[in-house]
Amino acid sequence: MEEKEQLSLYKINIAPNIKNKKKYRLKDKKKYIIISISIIIIIFFFVLLIIQNIKLRNKLKNNSYFSERTISVNFFKQNFTTKFLFDGRDDDSNIKDKNIIHVSYSLDDQEVYPTFISMLSGLENCNKDNFIVYHLLLSHNFNMSYTEIFESLKEKYPVKINYYIIPNIFGSSAKWTAGTDCVYYKILIPLMFPDYNRMIYLDGDTLIRHDILEMYQYPFNDSYILGFPFYMGYVMGKYGIKKPEHYINGGCLLFNIKKIRKDNKDLDLLSLTLKNNSIWHFREQDSINYVFYPKVGFLPLKYGIYMIGTKEYFKALSKYTYSPLNLTEGYEAVEDPSIVHFSCCWPKVWTNGTKNLFKNKDICIRYQKEFYFYAKKSKYYKIINDTLFFKKKK
């Protein structure tokens, strides 16, 4: 009797332990299965990424791709007829004893006012011996009544402004952070202006603080294009260029039109962009850096300064551009830039909510008041203030 009682007591004591062990084993198996599946999925996507990169490199390196020059020429002729683009273009040949500076912008209805203020700041700081000719590349559905705003600059400043309507050719995949295909218009500059040797391109979110003749005349040294150094050059590794000596931002550029056309890079730029605008990480910026590689050069750092003006920033920038930067030049550029690019300011300086994130070291905050200063020089300031920009939080 005692033995039976001991046996039943033993069963009572041991049974829960056995159940718990089985339960834990089931949990361990489930955990193991989940981890295994997760690892398999990660490996699968990693292999898929490698395959995609290989395909991308092969596509970009395919020599037959660049043999499609005839297709590109026909495409350009069909979509960019001389009459369509250039009728009514101002003749600047009668400007004597002046240094003519050609500057282009691309925009749609949303960028009218910031672009207008950028243009105004350029005219305010233009030396009397220099003369700016502005070339505005407008979206296909641009509201032409806005040209009155730009034309008002002629009431106060000696300036010529040419307008060009760009057909809708880049499609929905062209949209990037700007939310518009206008970012692509700059790649047309070498094709659109064959008579010019060089041209400045600026994004509309820029402020011109000094005369830009020096930038316009800056030596190319065999480069196709010059720009402000950008810290995301490592993305070019996706396209087979591991460490580009120079990778530039697309917001402040100086095009060497003469050399680009001489070496037929104008059509390469257009055709490559049209075929791959959904592939590029930074859209037209990657396209420009890839097509013109390795003949891409840096402008002086005062032309296009953006982001944070600290030693840490320039050290990081020097690391990611794969080429040494003059840190002293960088610090001086922050203190007195010729062009401020509000590229990484979010929200933009003309909207609600721009925050002082870096204790006045941030470019967005440091030069926000100057943006207002130039805006107030316009007769449209009240309209701008009452409608789109400069709204204060209640």
Sequence and secondary structure as in RCSB ss.txt:
>XXXX:A:sequence
MEEKEQLSLYKINIAPNIKNKKKYRLKDKKKYIIISISIIIIIFFFVLLIIQNIKLRNKLKNNSYFSERTISVNF
FKQNFTTKFLFDGRDDDSNIKDKNIIHVSYSLDDQEVYPTFISMLSGLENCNKDNFIVYHLLLSHNFNMSYTEIF
ESLKEKYPVKINYYIIPNIFGSSAKWTAGTDCVYYKILIPLMFPDYNRMIYLDGDTLIRHDILEMYQYPFNDSYI
LGFPFYMGYVMGKYGIKKPEHYINGGCLLFNIKKIRKDNKDLDLLSLTLKNNSIWHFREQDSINYVFYPKVGFLP
LKYGIYMIGTKEYFKALSKYTYSPLNLTEGYEAVEDPSIVHFSCCWPKVWTNGTKNLFKNKDICIRYQKEFYFYA
KKSKYYKIINDTLFFKKKK
>XXXX:A:secstr
 HHHHHHHHHHHHHHHHHHHHHHHHHHHHHHHHHHHHHHHHHHHHHHHHHHHHHHHHHHHH GGGGGTHHHHHHH
HHHHS HHHHHTT    TT  S EEEEEEEEE GGGHHHHHHHHHHHHHT  TTEEEEEEEEE TT  GGGHHHH
HGGGGTS  EEEEEE  S S GGG  TTSSGGGGGGGGHHHH TT S EEEE SSEEE S  HHHHT   TT SE
EEEE TTGGGGGGGT SS S  EEEEEEEE HHHHHHTTHHHHHHHHHHHHTTT SSTHHHHHHHHTTT EEE  
TTEEE SB SHHHHHHHHHHTTS   HHHHHHHHHS SEEE TT SS TTSTT    STT BHHHHTHHHHHHHH
TTSTTHHHHHHHTS     
